[in-house]
Each structure stands twice: as structure tokens, then as C-alpha cells.
Amino acid sequence: MPNFSFDIVSQVDLQEVDNAVNQAAKELSQRYDFKNSKSSVAFDRKEKMVTLVADDDFKLRALTDILQTRLAKRGVSIKSLKFNDPQKAFEGYLRQTVEICMGLDRERTKELTGIIKGLGLKVQAQIEGEKIKVSSSKKDDLQAVISHLRGMDFPLPLDFCNYR
């Protein structure tokens, strides 16, 4: 009997984040309400961090909105962003860092395997580092797991790959 499987991961395409940040910076330079403003948006790919700098709270909210809109249009899930609290920067400006969360931590993998086992299907779920391998002899059971997980409101974006 052949065994079918797939992996559950949480990934972010960093090139799309880079593109979205560049688009947000371009929009920032063209917007009238940001004229003569020192506001900026920058992406550090190695640290997986976006840094927002704004003149005041109102502009920071607008900048956050621009970034989220650009990321969503490029297919990057907003769930993968962790907004840290804004901090005072030079000359009264506000700086906010946004972490890009990738991979499933131990707590999340345990939570997901518990959910999968709770479905009562004949599937095996194994934790392999930052991913979960789900296998079964029936493709229908695997598809039931995928559709159930897609229907949930999980705090991280879930991707299903290596379907065999």
C-alpha cells in the first residue's frame, strides 16, 4: 500500500517582502501627507526585520497601513509579522521594528499535531524541526487534514508542501 505525505511549514518569501518594502518606500516618497517628512521604511533581510521611522503617531499608523497593504498585495501573510512597540528615536521621531516570523516553534508544532490527532483520521503527524510531516495511506485523509487546517484561524500562516 503506497504511503502519501505532505509537510506543514510556515514560510515567508523574503524577496516578496523586499519588493513590498520598496513599493511602500516609493509610495511614501510620492504621498502628499508625507511631504517634508523624515519618515522611512527599510528592510534588513539578514535579520528578517522591517524598520519604520515616522514623525509622529499618526504618520506611523499610516506607514504601517501602507506596508501591510503592499505586503498583502504581494501575497505575504500579515500573520507572519510581529509589530514591536514604537520607541522614541532621534529628535522626537518614532521608530518601530517589525519582525518577520518564519518556521514553526516547538509549541506551535505540538499544538498542530494535537489538532491533527483530534480529527480522528488515520494519519500520522511527525514533528521534524520547524515542520510537520503528515502521512497516510489515503489521499482523502490528507486532503481532509489540509482543508481543516486551512479553515482554522491559526496565528501563523501555514503552507502545505512536498505533497507526495
N, C-alpha and C positions, 0 to 999 in steps of 0.2 A: 504494500500500500504506500503510495508516494506521500511524503510529508510536505505541506506547504507552509510558508512562513513570511513574515514581514517584520520590519523594525519600526519602533516608535522613537522618534527623536524630536528635539526642539532646536531648530537651526535658524539662523538669520543670514541672508545673503548680504555680506558686508559691502559688496560692490553696489548693490541697490541702495544701501544706507548712504554710501558715498555720493551716489547720484542725487538722492533726495536732499542731502545737506547742501550740495552745490546748487540745486534748484531753489532751495529755501534762501540761500545767500543771494542769489540773483534777484529773487522776488523782493528781498529785504532792501537791496540797493535801488529798486525801482519804485517802491511804495512811498507815497506822499507823506504818510504819517511817520515814516522813519527818516525823513529828510533832516539833515544836520544832526543825526543821531550817531552815537558811538556803538550802537547795537551790532552784535555779530553772532555768527553760528560757525562752529568748527568741529571737525570730526577727527579723532585720533584712532586710527584703525588698529594699531597695535594694542592699545589699552581698551578698545571697544567702548569708547566714551565720546559723547557729543557734549560740547560746552556751549552754553548760551550766555551771552552778555547783553544786558539791556540797561537803559537809562533809569527806568522805574518799573514798578509792579505791573502797570497797565501794558507797557511795551513788552515785558517778559511774557505775559499771558498771550499777547498777540504773536510773539515769536514762537512760543510753544505750539500755538494753534497752526501756524504756518508749517512748522516742522512735522507735526502729526499728519496734516493734510498731505504733504509731499510724500511722507513715508507710506501712508495708506494707498496713495495712487500708484506707488511702485511695488505694491504687494508685500510690504513689510508689516507684520502684525504689531499693533500698538501694545499688545500684551507683552511683547518682548522688551519693552522699555521700562526702566526703573528711574523715575524722576526723584532726584535727591532734593533736599530743601534748599531754596535760594539762599545765598550768602552775600553779605556786603563785600563789594570789591573796591577797587580804587575810586576815589572821588565820588562816592555815593552811588556808584553803579551796582547792579545786581548781577551775580554770576550763579548759574545753575548748571549742574552736571547731570547728564542723562546716561545711565549705564545701559548697555545692550546685553541682555541676558541670553546666553546660549547654553544648551545642554540641560539635561535633567539631573538635578541633585538627588542624593540618596533618599531624602524624604519624599520627593515627588515620584520617584520610581516605585517606592513601596506603596504609595497611595494609588498609583495607576495599576500595579499588579493586583492590589486588593479589589479594585473596581472590576478588573477583567475576570478574576476568580469568582466574584459575586454574580456574574452574569449566568453562571451555571452551564456554560458551553464546554464542549470537550476540546479545550485549548490549553497549551502550556505557555506560561509567561516567564521568561528568564531575564534577570537584570544583568546587563553586560556593560559595566562602567556607566556612561551617561546615556545609554539607550536600553530599550527593552526589546527582546526578540520574542515574538508571539508565533507559535507554531501549532498546526493541527493537521489532521488527515483530511479534513473537509474545508474546501474553499469558502463555502457558505458561512461556516462558523467564523472564519477570519473576517469576512465581509460584515458580519453582524457586529463583531468587536469594533471594527473601524467606524461603522455608522453610529454605534452607540457613543464612542469617544468623540466623534465629530459633533454629535448632538448635545454634548455636555458643555457647560461653561467653565472650562478648565483655565486656571490663572496663567498658564503659559501656552504659546502656540504649539500645536502638535503636528508633526509631519510624519507621514507613513511612507517608508521607502524600502527598497530591496525586496519587493514583493516577488516571491518565487512560487 
